[in-house]
């Protein structure tokens, strides 16, 4: 009987050579793994190049958009700091717009009063700066004589001639009323921009959050988004309010200390200490140097002249190493290296406003990345 089994097709392979049973499309061709690695390397290099280009474009955009981004960031910080007040008023049935208007009016009255109070002594110091600097050199001459003697001795030892004193040129520092009038429109435009942005953030901030939650796909995702945003909002707001309170208290203590030492215009230098303390390390060093110069200009004896600066250095040491860490906790602590790098980057991009906003931006970025999945590495790097 004929067999019912199928007859195998004749193979074209030579006798003794195994025939692969895999389909042709699944057989590995020679050199395919090498080409795959080459393609993956090319894709990786393209990805790195694109990331670098995007970073450079972002840095360029941030640098040229200084006039737009600085008021926006400042308004965002002020809005986050004042939002708990408006939210508390809304919980007791006070409309958000009314609470926002009240807060903005009180803040504006305070700022205008401070500017009116401090403008006269500040202008007097700018006007008297050239004459004051001319009297500054003779007072520190005893300190510099030893340095000059050491320099001459060094020149004699190496066989060179001591350099002659270069002719001194008169200082040309001047601050006229025309400078104020010329810069007033730009300053007023920036202040009005910040004020309007803060007002709209306070009034419509919750509505923007609600709209963002509405587009979430599922209920669990909506609830997770609301919890993250609320926790970030609470932590950032508490940090900003606490930092502002600490700096204002430091300024008041500094002004009281200077008043007891009979230093002129203590409120002016207390305000300088308040603003400068938003820049860690650099702000304290700058204020200490300024107080040392003011003391040397006002007092005759060197020990008495340096006493205000030495006292302020002790106050800031206690504030920076004991009070601020105790009040803010570990979540807001930053690495000194990260702070200095952040100050250099934003000071280079935005100048003095960037240096003032750098550390609040870094702290807020750390608090935000602690809550975002996949971004905890950034918070770990910048932590202390």
C-alpha positions in Angstrom: 0.0 0.0 0.0 1.2 3.5 -0.7 2.5 5.4 2.4 0.2 8.2 3.7 3.2 10.1 5.1 4.3 13.2 3.1 7.4 12.8 1.2 10.2 15.3 2.2 11.2 17.7 -0.4 14.6 17.2 -1.8 17.2 19.6 -0.2 19.7 21.6 -2.3 22.2 21.5 0.5 25.3 19.4 0.2 25.4 16.1 2.0 26.5 16.4 5.6 25.4 20.0 6.0 22.6 20.7 8.5 19.7 22.6 7.1 18.2 25.3 9.4 14.5 24.9 10.2 14.0 28.6 11.1 12.2 30.9 8.6 14.4 33.0 6.5 13.3 36.3 8.1 14.3 35.0 11.6 17.8 33.8 10.6 20.6 36.0 11.9 22.6 37.4 9.0 26.3 37.8 9.4 27.2 41.3 10.7 23.6 42.1 11.8 24.5 42.5 15.5 27.4 44.8 14.5 25.2 47.0 12.4 22.6 47.1 15.3 25.3 48.3 17.7 26.4 50.9 15.2 22.9 52.2 14.8 22.3 52.3 18.5 25.6 54.3 18.9 24.5 56.7 16.2 21.1 57.1 17.9 22.7 57.7 21.3 25.0 60.4 19.8 22.1 62.0 18.1 20.1 62.0 21.4 23.1 63.6 23.3 23.5 66.2 20.6 19.8 67.1 20.7 19.9 67.4 24.5 22.9 69.7 24.3 21.2 71.9 21.6 18.0 72.1 23.7 19.9 73.0 26.8 21.8 75.7 24.9 18.6 77.1 23.4 17.0 77.1 26.9 19.9 79.0 28.4 19.9 81.5 25.5 16.1 82.0 25.9 16.5 82.5 29.7 19.3 85.0 29.1 17.6 87.1 26.5 14.2 86.9 28.2 15.4 88.5 31.4 13.0 91.4 31.2 10.1 89.1 31.0 11.1 86.2 33.2 12.4 88.1 36.2 9.0 89.8 36.9 7.2 86.5 36.2 9.4 84.5 38.7 9.2 87.3 41.3 5.4 87.5 40.9 5.2 83.7 41.2 7.1 83.7 44.5 5.1 86.6 46.0 1.9 84.9 44.9 2.8 81.6 46.5 3.9 83.4 49.7 0.6 85.4 49.9 -1.7 82.6 48.7 -2.3 81.1 52.2 -3.7 84.4 53.4 -6.1 84.7 50.5 -7.1 81.0 50.9 -7.8 81.5 54.6 -10.0 84.5 53.8 -11.9 82.4 51.2 -12.6 79.7 53.8 -14.4 82.3 55.9 -16.6 83.4 53.0 -14.6 86.4 51.9 -14.3 86.6 48.1 -10.8 86.0 46.8 -10.7 89.2 44.8 -11.5 91.2 47.9 -8.9 89.5 49.9 -6.4 89.8 47.1 -7.1 93.6 46.8 -6.7 94.1 50.5 -3.4 92.2 50.7 -2.1 94.1 47.6 -3.1 97.5 49.1 -1.4 96.7 52.4 1.7 95.4 50.7 1.9 98.5 48.4 1.4 100.9 51.3 4.2 99.2 53.2 6.6 99.3 50.2 5.8 102.9 49.4 6.3 103.9 53.1 9.7 102.1 53.2 10.8 103.7 49.9 9.8 107.2 51.1 11.6 106.7 54.4 14.8 105.3 53.0 15.1 107.3 49.8 16.5 110.5 51.5 19.3 108.8 53.4 20.2 106.6 50.5 20.5 109.6 48.1 22.5 111.4 50.7 25.0 108.5 50.9 25.3 108.4 47.1 25.8 112.2 47.0 28.4 112.2 49.7 30.2 109.0 48.5 33.1 110.8 46.6 34.0 113.0 49.7 33.6 110.0 52.0 35.9 107.9 50.0 38.6 110.6 50.0 38.5 110.5 53.8 38.5 106.7 53.9 42.1 106.3 52.7 43.8 108.3 55.6 41.8 106.4 58.2 43.0 103.0 57.0 46.6 104.2 56.3 48.0 102.7 59.6 46.7 99.3 58.4 48.2 99.7 54.9 51.6 101.0 56.1 52.8 97.6 57.3 51.7 96.0 53.9 53.6 98.7 52.0 56.7 98.2 54.2 56.6 94.4 53.6 56.2 95.1 49.8 59.3 97.4 49.8 61.3 94.8 51.8 60.3 92.1 49.3 61.4 94.3 46.4 64.7 95.0 48.0 65.3 91.3 48.6 64.7 90.3 45.0 66.8 93.2 43.8 64.1 95.2 42.1 63.1 98.8 42.6 60.1 99.6 44.7 57.2 100.7 42.5 56.3 104.4 42.7 52.9 105.3 43.8 50.5 105.8 40.8 48.8 109.1 40.6 45.4 109.0 42.2 42.4 110.0 40.1 39.4 111.7 41.6 36.3 109.6 41.9 33.6 110.5 39.5 30.8 108.7 41.3 27.6 110.9 41.1 24.0 110.3 41.4 21.7 113.1 40.1 18.0 113.6 40.0 18.1 113.2 36.3 19.2 109.5 36.7 16.1 108.9 38.8 13.8 110.6 36.3 15.3 108.7 33.4 15.0 105.3 35.1 11.6 105.9 36.7 9.4 104.7 33.7 11.2 101.4 33.4 11.0 100.8 37.2 7.3 101.7 37.3 6.5 99.4 34.4 8.3 96.5 36.2 6.5 97.2 39.5 3.1 97.4 37.8 3.8 94.2 35.9 4.7 92.3 39.1 1.7 93.8 40.9 -0.8 92.7 38.2 0.7 89.2 38.0 0.5 88.7 41.7 -3.1 89.9 41.8 -4.2 87.5 39.0 -2.2 84.6 40.6 -4.0 85.2 43.9 -7.5 85.5 42.3 -7.3 82.8 39.6 -4.6 80.5 40.9 -7.1 77.9 42.2 -9.1 78.1 39.1 -6.1 77.3 37.0 -5.3 74.3 39.2 -8.9 73.1 38.9 -8.7 73.3 35.1 -5.5 71.4 35.1 -7.1 68.6 37.2 -10.1 68.4 35.0 -8.0 67.2 32.0 -6.6 64.3 34.1 -7.8 60.9 32.6 -8.9 59.0 35.8 -10.2 59.9 39.2 -7.2 58.4 41.0 -4.9 60.4 38.8 -6.9 63.5 39.6 -6.7 62.9 43.3 -2.9 62.2 43.1 -2.4 65.4 41.1 -4.3 67.5 43.6 -2.4 66.0 46.6 1.0 66.7 45.0 0.1 70.2 43.9 -1.4 71.1 47.3 1.6 69.7 49.2 4.1 71.6 46.9 2.0 74.7 47.3 2.0 74.4 51.1 5.7 73.7 51.5 6.9 76.4 49.1 4.6 79.0 50.6 5.7 78.1 54.2 9.4 78.3 53.1 9.0 81.7 51.4 7.0 83.2 54.3 9.5 81.8 56.9 12.5 83.0 54.9 11.0 86.5 54.5 10.2 86.6 58.3 13.7 85.5 59.2 15.3 88.1 57.0 13.0 91.0 58.2 13.8 90.0 61.8 17.5 90.0 61.0 17.1 93.5 59.5 15.3 94.8 62.5 17.9 93.4 64.9 20.6 94.9 62.8 18.9 98.3 62.8 18.5 98.2 66.6 22.2 97.2 67.0 23.4 100.0 64.8 21.1 102.5 66.7 22.7 101.5 69.9 26.2 102.0 68.4 25.1 105.4 67.2 25.7 104.5 63.5 23.8 107.0 61.2 20.8 105.8 59.2 20.3 102.4 61.0 17.1 101.6 59.1 18.8 101.9 55.8 21.5 99.4 56.7 18.9 97.2 58.3 17.1 97.1 55.0 20.3 96.3 53.2 20.9 93.4 55.6 17.3 92.1 54.9 17.6 92.2 51.2 21.2 90.8 51.1 20.3 87.9 53.4 18.3 86.3 50.6 21.7 85.5 49.1 23.4 83.0 51.5 27.1 83.5 52.4 27.6 86.3 49.8 24.9 88.5 51.3 26.3 88.2 54.9 29.8 89.0 53.6 28.6 92.0 51.6 26.7 93.5 54.5 29.6 92.9 56.9 31.9 94.7 54.5 29.5 97.6 54.0 29.1 98.0 57.8 32.9 98.0 58.2 33.2 100.8 55.7 30.4 102.8 57.3 32.0 102.4 60.7 35.4 103.5 59.5 33.8 106.6 57.9 31.8 107.5 61.0 34.1 106.7 63.9 37.7 107.8 64.5 39.1 104.8 66.4 39.6 101.6 64.4 38.3 99.3 67.2 35.1 101.2 67.6 34.7 101.5 63.8 34.8 97.7 63.3 32.5 96.9 66.2 29.2 97.1 64.2 30.6 94.8 61.5 31.9 92.3 64.1 28.6 92.3 65.9 26.6 91.7 62.7 29.0 88.9 61.8 28.1 87.2 65.1 24.4 87.7 64.6 24.5 86.2 61.1 26.6 83.3 62.4 23.9 82.5 65.0 21.1 83.0 62.4 22.6 80.9 59.7 23.9 78.0 61.8 21.3 77.7 64.5 18.0 79.6 64.0 17.3 79.0 60.3 18.1 75.3 60.3 16.0 74.8 63.4 13.0 76.6 61.9 13.2 75.3 58.4 14.2 71.7 59.1 16.2 69.4 56.8 13.8 69.5 53.8 14.9 73.0 52.9 18.6 72.5 53.6 20.9 72.9 50.5 24.4 71.9 49.8 26.8 74.9 49.9 28.4 73.8 46.6 24.9 73.7 45.0 24.2 77.2 46.4 27.4 78.7 45.0 27.0 77.1 41.6 23.4 78.2 41.4 24.4 81.7 42.4 27.1 81.8 39.7 24.7 80.5 37.0 21.8 82.8 37.7 24.0 85.8 38.6 25.6 85.4 35.2 22.2 85.1 33.4 20.2 87.7 35.2 22.7 89.8 37.2 21.7 91.1 40.7 18.0 90.0 40.4 19.2 86.5 39.4 21.5 86.4 42.5 18.6 87.4 44.8 16.2 84.9 43.3 18.7 82.0 42.8 18.4 80.3 46.2 14.6 80.6 46.5 14.4 79.1 43.0 16.7 76.2 44.0 14.9 75.5 47.2 11.5 75.5 45.5 12.9 73.2 42.8 14.1 70.8 45.5 10.8 70.8 47.3 9.0 70.2 44.0 11.3 67.4 42.8 10.9 65.6 46.1 7.2 65.1 45.1 7.7 64.2 41.5 8.3 60.6 40.5 11.6 60.2 38.6 13.0 63.6 39.8 14.1 62.7 43.3 17.7 62.5 42.1 17.9 66.3 41.7 16.6 66.8 45.3 19.2 64.3 46.5 22.1 66.0 44.6 21.3 69.6 45.9 20.6 68.4 49.5 22.9 69.0 52.4 
